[in-house]
Amino acid sequence: MSTDTSPTDSTAPTAADGTPSGPLGRLRTRGTTRETVELLALGIVGLLAVVMLGFIGLYWLQELPYASTAYEQFRIAGRLLDLSLGTNVFKHPFMWQSLSTGVLIGIVAPLVGSFLVHREMALIGETLAHAAFAGVAVSLLFNAVTGWDGSLLFGALIVGVIGALGVQWLADRTDTYGDVPIAIMLSGSFALGTLLISYGRGLTGISIEGYLFGSLAVVTVDGARMMAILSVLVVAGVLFNYKQLLFITFDEQAARVAQLPVNSYNTLLVVMTAVVVVGAMQVLGIILVAAMLVVPVAAASQIAVSFRETMYLSVIFGETAILAGFAFSIAMSLPSGGSIVMAGIVIYLLAIALSKNGVTAMSTR
């Protein structure tokens, strides 16, 4: 697979033919039916994301006159959708919260994961998920002891970001080999979480199972709002720093020679990963959250011809896995996390079957 890292893609604001570079630039498959289909699918994903962000905003501001009217129209549309599909799902606001959060996860997780996979940092997602688990445990214990009714996700976000900064600090200031700092943070944060959960058992009636395996019921109003805000920040971070992140992804030494602040961009990437992990663990669960960073990107890598196309396809595949997993989860009354990940793996296997390299792609890519 081509990495698509020519100067017109990674360092210049426009390509040779005047088309914009970066994640919004044209594909190498320009002018083909394939490009048209991919861009159309991306447009649908973008429109769906705007609708979901709109719902979260309307739900947040529904006390205002105009927002209240628009929110009621949204509820009516949900009832009509239930009537046409023969379901009893879309009339409930909490289901729209979960769906909105899932749709946003389907965009930002593969977006960040595209850089992680190509830098062979797939394990970082699992590490920060365990750090977020420690954050949930800290929040549970703090709420139980103080009586404060704060959001568990807020604590998970703080500890997750601290964990991300800790991993980067260890990588920059120690001589340990390879992914040793990641492994240390993974085991240490999970150990801390289990100790705190065990110590606080009986002090709180909140079950940790939903956060471990993912549940539609775990997504709260505050959680959906947080995911909306964090998603906008992550997408903006990738768009504004795409060229630099791409350069560092494929040639970190050259980036250092070019005097790019590599450590700062590495820190930005791991912090964005922590943000995505915390938002995604509501739906996917702590145990499975890392899969959404890796599986759609792995599937896209089988058939893409450039890094940009990998990014585009990973978002499309991620969104498809989210929607298919949600549908299966609701229909079968099963955990959402496992359903979404299995849908993603099916897409991955189909991508391998459709790739020109066939089964050999699994060992050579």
N, C-alpha and C positions, 0 to 999 in steps of 0.2 A: 504493500500500500504506500502510495506517495504521501510524504509528510506535508507537502505544499508549503514549504518554508522559504521560498524564493524571496528576494528583497521586495518584490512587488506585493507580496502577501504579508510579510511580517514586519517590515520596517517603513514602508512608504504609505502615505495616506491614500493614494489611488493606484490602481493597477495600470499596466502599460496602455490599455485601451481606454483609460479614463473611468472605468467602473470602480466603485469604492472597494477598498480592501477591508480586512477585518471580518468579523463574523457575519456582517451583512453584505459582504462582497459576493460577486457571481461565482458559481461553481465552475470547475473545469469541465463539467458536462453541459456548459452553457448552450442554449439554443436547441436542446433535445427534449423529447417527451419526458424523459426521466427528471430533468431539472424542473420542468413545468409541474409535474406531479409532486415533487418534493416541496417546491415553493408553495403550491396550493395547500398541501398538508400543513406546512408551517403557518400559513395564513389562518387556517382553521384553528390550529392550536393557539395562536395569538388571540384570535377572536374569543375563543373559549376562556382564555385567561382573563381577558378584559371583562367578560360577563361575570366571572367568578369574583374578580376584584370589585366589580360594581355591586354584587350582592353583599359582600362583606361591608362595603362602605354604606350601603343603604340600611343594612341591619344595625350598623353602628349609629347612624344618624336618623333613625326612623322617627324620633321624637320631633324632628323638624317638619314643617308643613309639606313642602315639596317632596322631601325624602320619604315621608310617610305614605304619600300617594303612590310614588314609584314602587315602594316596598310592597304595598298591597297588590299592585299589578303583577309584581314578581310572584307573590303567593298564589294569585289566580292562575298565572301561567303554570305554576307547579301542579295545581289541582288538575288543570286540563291535561297536563302531561301524564299524570297518574291515570286519568280517565282513558286516555288514548292507549296507554301501555298496559292497562289492567293491573297496575301496581298500587301500593299504598306507601310510597316513599317520598316523593318530591313535594308533598304538601307540608312536610315537617322541616322547620328551619334548621334543626340540628343536623339533618342529613345534608342540607345544602352547605352547612359549615364544613362537614367532613369532606364533601365532594370538592368544595372550593380549595381546601387545604391540599387535597390530593392532586388536583389539577396543577396547582402551583409547584408542588413537589416534583411532578412529572417534567417540569421545565428546568428548574434550578438544579436539581440533583444531577441529571446527565450533563448539564452545562458545565458545572464544576468538575464532575467526574471525568470529562474529556481530557482535562489537563492532568488529573491524578493518574489515570490509567496509562497515559503515554509517558509519564514520569516514573512509572512502576511504583506508585505510592498508593495502590489500592487498599492496603492495610490501614491507612490513616483514617479512613471512614469508620472502620470497626473500632479503632482506638478511641476516637472522639465520641463514638456512641457509648462506649463504656464510661468515658468521662462524664457524659450527660447523665448516665445512670447514677453515678456518684452524686451529681447535682440534684437529681430527683430525690435521692435518699437524704441529702442534706436539707432540702426544702421540707420533706415530710417530717423529719425530726425537729426542725426549727418551728414549723407550724404547730406540731404537737406540744412542744415545750412552752412556747410563747402564746399560743392561742390565736396567732395571726393567720388570717385566711388569705394568704398570698398565693399567687400562681406558682405551681410546681415548675412550669416551663421557664419562668424567669430565673429561678435558681439553677435549672439545668443549663440555660444559656450562659449564665455567668461562669459556672464551673467548666462548661464546654470550651468557652473562649480561653479561660485560664489554662485548660489542658492543651489547647492548640498552641498557645504561646509557650507552654512548658516543653512541648515536643520540639518546637523550633529552637528554643534556647538550648536544649540538650544537643540537638544536631549541630548547632553552630559552635558550641563551646566545649564539646567533649571529643575525644578521639575514638569513640566507639564505632564499630564497623557497621555499615549498611543500615538496616532497619532496627537496630538494637534499641535506640531511644523510643521508637514507636512501640516495640514489644514491652518495654519497661512501663511506659505510660498505660498501655492497655491492661496489663495485669495489675498494676498498682491501683488504678482508678476503680477497676471492678472489685478488687479486694476491699477498698475503702467503702464502696457502695454496699457490699454484702455485710460488712461489719456494722455499718450504721443502720441498715434495715433490721438486722438481728437485734441490735441494741434497742431500737425503738419499737420492736414488735409489741403490740398491745396498747401502745400509746395513741395509735391512730387507726381508724377503721377503713382507711383508703387501701384498696388492693393495688399491689404493684404489677399484677399480671397484665393489665391492659397496656402498661408502658413497656413490658417485656416483649409481648407478642403483637402489639398493635390492636386497636379497637376503634370502631367508628364512634363509640360513646365517649372515648377519651378526649376527643376534640371539643374544646370549650370555645365560648365566644372570644375570650381573651387569646386563646391559642390560635384561632383563625385570624384575628387581627394581627397578632405578632407575625404569623406566617406571611400575611400579605405585605406588611412593611419590610420584613427581612428579604422577601423575594424581590421586591423592587430594588432594594439596595444591592443584592447579589447580582442581578441582571445588569444594573448600572456599573457595578464594579468590573464585571467581565467586559462589557462594551468599551469602557474607557481605558482599560488596561490590556486589551486583547493582544496587541502587537508585542508588548513587553512580556506578557505571560507566555506567548507562543515562542518567542525567542529563547527564553529561559528553559522552556519545556524541552526543546530539541537540542540546545547547545548552551548549557549553563556556563561553561568555561569561556566561550566566546562572548557571552553577555557580560561576564566579569571584565574581560579585556576591553569591552566597549564602555566600561564604567557605568553600567546599569546598577542600581541599588538592588542587587539580587536578593539579599537577605530580607529586604523590605517587601519585595514581591512574593517571596516564599512565605513570609508571615501573612501577607494578605490572602494568599491562597488557602492556607490552613485555617485561618479565621473564617473565611467564607465557607469552608468545609464544615467547620463546627456549627455555624449558623444554619446551614442546610440540614445537618444531622439532627439538631434540636427540633427544628420544625417538622422534619419527616418522621421522627420517632412517635409522634402522636398517632399516625396512621399505620406505619410499618412496624413499629416496635423497636426496642433497643437492639434485639438480637439480629433483626433482619434489615435494619436501616441501611447498612453499608452496601447491600445488594443493588439499591437504586442508583448508587454512584458508579457501579461497575458494570452490571449486566447490560443495560441499554447501550453503553459505549462499546462493550465487547461485541454486541450484535452488530452495531453500526460499522465497526472496524472490519467486519468480514466482507462487506460489499461496497464500502466507500472508496473513492479514488483520491481523496485529499482530506486534510485535517478538518477543513471547514465542513465538508460534506459529512464527515464523521460526527461533527457536532450537531449538524442539522438533523441527521437521521437518528442520533441518540435521543434528541428531544422528542421526535415523532414516535420512536419506539417506546420511550419512557411514558409518554402520555397514553399510548395505546395500552401498555401494561397496566397503568393506573385505572383506566376506565374499564378494561376487561376484568381486572381483579376486583374492582368495586362491584361490578355486576354479579360476578360469581359469588362474592362474599355475601351480598344481600340475598341472592337467590337461595343459597345453601346454608345461610346462618353460620358462616365460618369466619374466623379472624381475617381481617382485611390484609394484614401484613403478609401472611403466607400466601393468600390468594394472589396478591399483586406480584410477589416475587416469582411464583410459579408461572404466571402469565408472562413475565419477563424472560424466564428461562425458555419457555416455548418459542418466543420470538427469536431468542438467541439460536436455538437449534434450527429453526427455519432459515435464519440468515446463513448459518453454516451450510445447510443443504443447497441454498441458492448461490453461494459464493463460487467463484470460478475455481478456487483451490480445493473445494469440497472439504472432506474430513481432515486433510493435511493442514487446513487453516488453524486448527486447534493447537498444533504444536509449532507452527512456523510464524505465527503473528504475535 
